[in-house]
Amino acid sequence: MRNPSVPESLEGWWILHRVFAFDRRAWDDLAAKRRAKIASQAADLFDQLKHRSDGDLALCNLVGHKGDFMLVHYARCYDELAYTQALVDKLDVRALLAPRASYTSVLELGLYDATAKIHAELDKRGLVRATPEWFAGFDELVRAQEESPHVAPRLWARIPARRYICFYPMNKRRGERENWYALAYAERQRLMNEHGKIGRTYHGLVTQVISGSIGYDDYEWGVDLYADDPLVFKKLVYEMRFDEASARYAEFGPFFSGVQFSSDQLGVFLDGESVPQLT
């Protein structure tokens, strides 16, 4: 952002989470031939969405009563989210899937450190803020960040092929006593740097995807965690509770967790006779 109080961010995939309740009894009442046809139709579409170059898809068997089934859609543009949503809604299996929740966001890389450095560099050049020359310099330096070889792979990474998923939305508190947005930039930068140190201690154990949802949904960010051991979610989120940025300023929405599985395992999920696998 060109406002010196606002950290710049870079955006990648558009992301849509959709949570459904599945009517298993109605499914069991269908003839075996009908079930096979419905499962095959849905699995074919999910496989196509999973392997598109301009999108990705995750299927999740949720645990708990907030829902039974979660789809995580990735798309290159916002319009594609609407299109893939319509494709799924036209499936025959959709008659047995009742919507329970959804969340719309865009994959985001926050640039607290980089934004501060950009402003410092423009000051060093002697450019007067809010002039055409200053704006041009700002945009040039942000583009350099976006074109960095370390950034693009993070903005457009595929959905991690890890067994367990945890998703939750969150806000930064802005109440009467504690207001994140009233803090000075340097203080927010310090807190986020400290916050990030905890996450880095879990490197290799969990893959984290942060998405921005301001203007798109009810909270400000969405957080996806992917791991090979579900206990990692508890340990990471609990440890972060003691971090100052979370302890003082974090507000959390509902948590959804479950097991990720492959599209060719959809019939296993629908039949419910065993746990679907990530093949």
C-alpha positions in Angstrom: 0.0 0.0 0.0 1.2 3.5 -0.7 0.1 4.7 2.7 3.1 4.4 5.0 1.0 3.0 7.8 -0.3 0.1 5.7 1.9 -2.9 4.8 2.0 -4.0 1.2 0.9 -7.5 0.2 1.3 -9.7 -2.9 -1.6 -11.8 -4.0 -1.7 -15.2 -5.8 -4.4 -17.9 -6.0 -8.0 -17.0 -5.3 -9.3 -19.5 -2.7 -12.8 -20.8 -1.9 -13.6 -23.1 1.0 -17.0 -24.8 0.8 -18.3 -27.0 3.7 -21.3 -29.4 3.3 -23.3 -31.8 5.4 -23.7 -35.1 3.6 -27.0 -37.1 3.8 -25.5 -40.6 4.2 -28.8 -42.3 4.8 -30.3 -40.9 1.6 -27.1 -42.1 -0.1 -27.4 -45.6 1.3 -31.0 -45.8 0.1 -30.0 -45.3 -3.5 -29.5 -48.3 -5.8 -25.8 -49.4 -6.1 -25.8 -48.6 -9.8 -27.1 -45.1 -9.2 -24.5 -44.5 -6.5 -21.7 -45.7 -8.7 -22.8 -43.3 -11.5 -23.1 -40.3 -9.2 -19.7 -41.0 -7.6 -18.0 -41.4 -11.0 -19.5 -38.2 -12.4 -18.3 -36.2 -9.3 -14.9 -37.9 -9.2 -14.3 -37.1 -12.9 -15.0 -33.4 -12.3 -12.9 -33.2 -9.2 -10.0 -34.8 -10.9 -10.2 -32.3 -13.8 -10.3 -29.4 -11.3 -7.4 -30.8 -9.4 -5.1 -31.1 -12.4 -5.8 -27.8 -14.2 -2.9 -25.5 -14.7 -5.0 -22.5 -13.7 -6.5 -24.0 -10.6 -6.4 -26.7 -7.9 -8.7 -28.6 -5.6 -8.6 -30.4 -2.3 -11.2 -32.8 -0.9 -11.5 -33.2 2.8 -13.4 -35.6 5.0 -14.2 -33.3 8.0 -14.3 -34.6 11.5 -17.1 -33.2 13.7 -20.6 -31.9 13.2 -19.9 -28.6 11.5 -19.9 -30.5 8.3 -18.9 -33.7 6.6 -17.2 -32.6 3.4 -15.0 -29.6 2.5 -13.8 -28.5 -0.9 -10.9 -26.1 -1.2 -10.9 -24.5 -4.6 -7.9 -22.6 -6.1 -8.3 -20.4 -9.2 -6.2 -17.8 -11.0 -9.0 -15.3 -11.1 -12.0 -14.5 -9.1 -14.4 -15.3 -11.9 -13.0 -18.8 -12.1 -14.1 -19.4 -8.5 -17.7 -18.6 -9.5 -17.4 -20.9 -12.5 -16.0 -23.9 -10.5 -18.7 -23.3 -7.9 -21.4 -23.6 -10.6 -19.8 -26.8 -12.0 -19.9 -28.5 -8.6 -23.5 -27.3 -8.0 -24.6 -29.0 -11.2 -23.3 -32.5 -10.0 -25.9 -35.0 -9.1 -24.3 -35.6 -5.7 -25.0 -32.0 -4.9 -28.6 -32.9 -4.1 -27.2 -34.8 -1.1 -24.8 -32.1 0.0 -26.3 -29.3 2.2 -24.2 -26.1 2.4 -23.0 -25.4 6.0 -20.3 -22.8 5.5 -18.1 -21.1 2.9 -15.1 -18.8 2.9 -13.7 -16.6 0.1 -10.2 -15.2 0.1 -7.0 -14.7 -1.9 -3.6 -16.1 -1.1 -1.5 -13.4 0.4 2.1 -12.7 1.3 2.4 -9.8 3.8 5.4 -7.6 3.3 5.9 -5.8 6.6 9.7 -5.7 6.3 9.7 -5.0 2.6 7.2 -2.2 2.8 9.3 -0.4 5.5 12.4 -0.9 3.3 10.6 0.5 0.2 9.6 3.6 2.0 13.1 4.1 3.4 14.6 3.6 -0.1 12.2 6.3 -1.5 13.1 8.6 1.3 16.8 8.0 0.6 16.3 8.9 -3.1 14.9 12.2 -1.9 11.5 11.7 -3.4 8.6 13.7 -2.0 5.7 11.4 -0.8 2.5 11.3 -2.8 4.1 12.8 -5.9 3.9 11.0 -9.3 7.7 10.3 -9.1 7.2 8.8 -5.6 4.3 6.6 -6.8 6.3 5.4 -9.8 9.2 4.5 -7.6 7.0 2.7 -5.1 5.3 0.6 -7.9 8.7 -0.3 -9.3 10.1 -1.6 -6.0 6.9 -3.6 -5.3 7.1 -5.2 -8.8 10.7 -6.2 -7.9 9.4 -8.0 -4.9 6.7 -9.8 -6.9 9.3 -10.9 -9.5 11.7 -12.2 -7.0 12.5 -15.9 -7.6 11.6 -16.7 -4.0 8.1 -15.1 -4.2 6.3 -16.6 -7.3 6.6 -20.2 -6.0 4.8 -19.2 -2.8 2.1 -17.2 -4.6 1.3 -20.0 -6.9 2.1 -23.2 -5.0 -0.2 -26.1 -5.4 -2.3 -27.4 -2.5 0.0 -29.4 -0.3 -0.4 -33.1 -0.7 -0.4 -33.7 3.1 -2.9 -36.0 4.9 -4.5 -33.6 7.4 -6.1 -30.2 7.0 -7.0 -27.5 9.5 -8.7 -24.3 8.3 -9.8 -21.3 10.4 -10.5 -17.6 9.8 -9.2 -14.8 12.1 -9.1 -11.1 12.8 -6.8 -8.7 14.4 -8.6 -7.1 17.4 -9.8 -3.5 17.0 -11.7 -3.0 20.3 -11.7 -0.2 22.7 -8.7 -1.4 24.8 -6.7 -3.3 22.2 -6.7 -2.1 18.6 -4.2 -3.6 16.2 -4.8 -0.9 13.6 -4.1 1.9 16.0 -0.5 0.6 16.6 2.4 2.3 15.0 3.8 0.5 11.9 7.1 -0.3 13.6 5.3 -2.0 16.5 3.1 -4.1 14.2 6.2 -5.0 12.3 8.0 -6.1 15.4 5.0 -8.2 16.6 4.6 -9.9 13.2 8.3 -10.7 13.1 8.1 -12.3 16.5 5.0 -14.2 15.5 6.6 -15.6 12.4 9.5 -17.0 14.4 7.2 -19.5 16.0 5.9 -20.7 12.7 9.4 -21.2 11.4 10.2 -23.6 14.3 7.5 -25.9 12.7 9.2 -25.9 9.3 8.8 -29.3 7.7 6.1 -30.3 10.1 3.3 -28.1 8.7 2.6 -26.2 5.5 0.8 -22.9 6.2 -1.2 -21.0 3.6 -2.4 -17.5 4.6 -5.1 -15.8 2.6 -6.5 -12.3 2.8 -10.3 -11.9 3.1 -10.9 -8.3 3.9 -13.7 -7.2 1.6 -14.6 -10.8 0.6 -15.8 -12.5 3.8 -16.6 -12.0 7.5 -13.0 -12.2 8.9 -9.8 -10.6 7.7 -7.6 -13.6 7.0 -8.0 -17.3 6.4 -5.4 -19.8 7.6 -4.9 -23.3 6.1 -2.6 -25.7 7.8 -1.5 -29.0 6.2 0.4 -31.7 8.0 1.2 -35.4 8.2 0.3 -35.6 11.9 -2.9 -33.8 13.2 -1.3 -33.2 16.6 0.9 -30.6 14.9 -2.2 -28.3 14.6 -2.8 -28.3 18.3 0.8 -27.7 19.2 1.4 -24.9 16.7 -1.9 -23.0 17.4 -1.5 -23.4 21.2 2.1 -22.2 21.2 1.0 -19.2 19.1 -1.6 -18.3 21.7 1.3 -17.2 24.0 2.8 -15.0 21.3 2.1 -11.3 22.0 0.5 -10.6 18.6 -2.0 -13.5 19.2 -2.5 -13.1 22.9 -3.4 -9.4 22.7 -4.7 -9.0 19.2 -6.0 -12.2 17.6 -9.6 -13.2 17.3 -10.4 -16.6 15.9 -13.4 -17.9 13.9 -14.5 -21.5 13.7 -12.0 -24.3 13.1 -12.5 -27.0 10.5 -10.3 -30.0 10.5 -10.2 -33.4 8.8 -8.4 -35.7 6.4 -7.5 -34.9 2.8 -8.3 -37.5 0.2 -7.9 -38.1 -3.5 -10.7 -37.7 -6.1 -10.4 -41.5 -6.9 -11.4 -42.1 -3.3 -14.6 -40.2 -3.5 -16.7 -43.4 -3.6 -15.0 -44.6 -0.4 -15.9 -41.3 1.3 -19.5 -41.5 0.1 -20.0 -45.1 1.1 -18.5 -44.4 4.5 -17.2 -48.0 5.0 -13.6 -46.9 5.5 -11.5 -43.7 5.6 -10.7 -42.3 2.2 -7.0 -42.1 1.4 -4.7 -39.5 -0.1 -3.2 -41.6 -2.9 
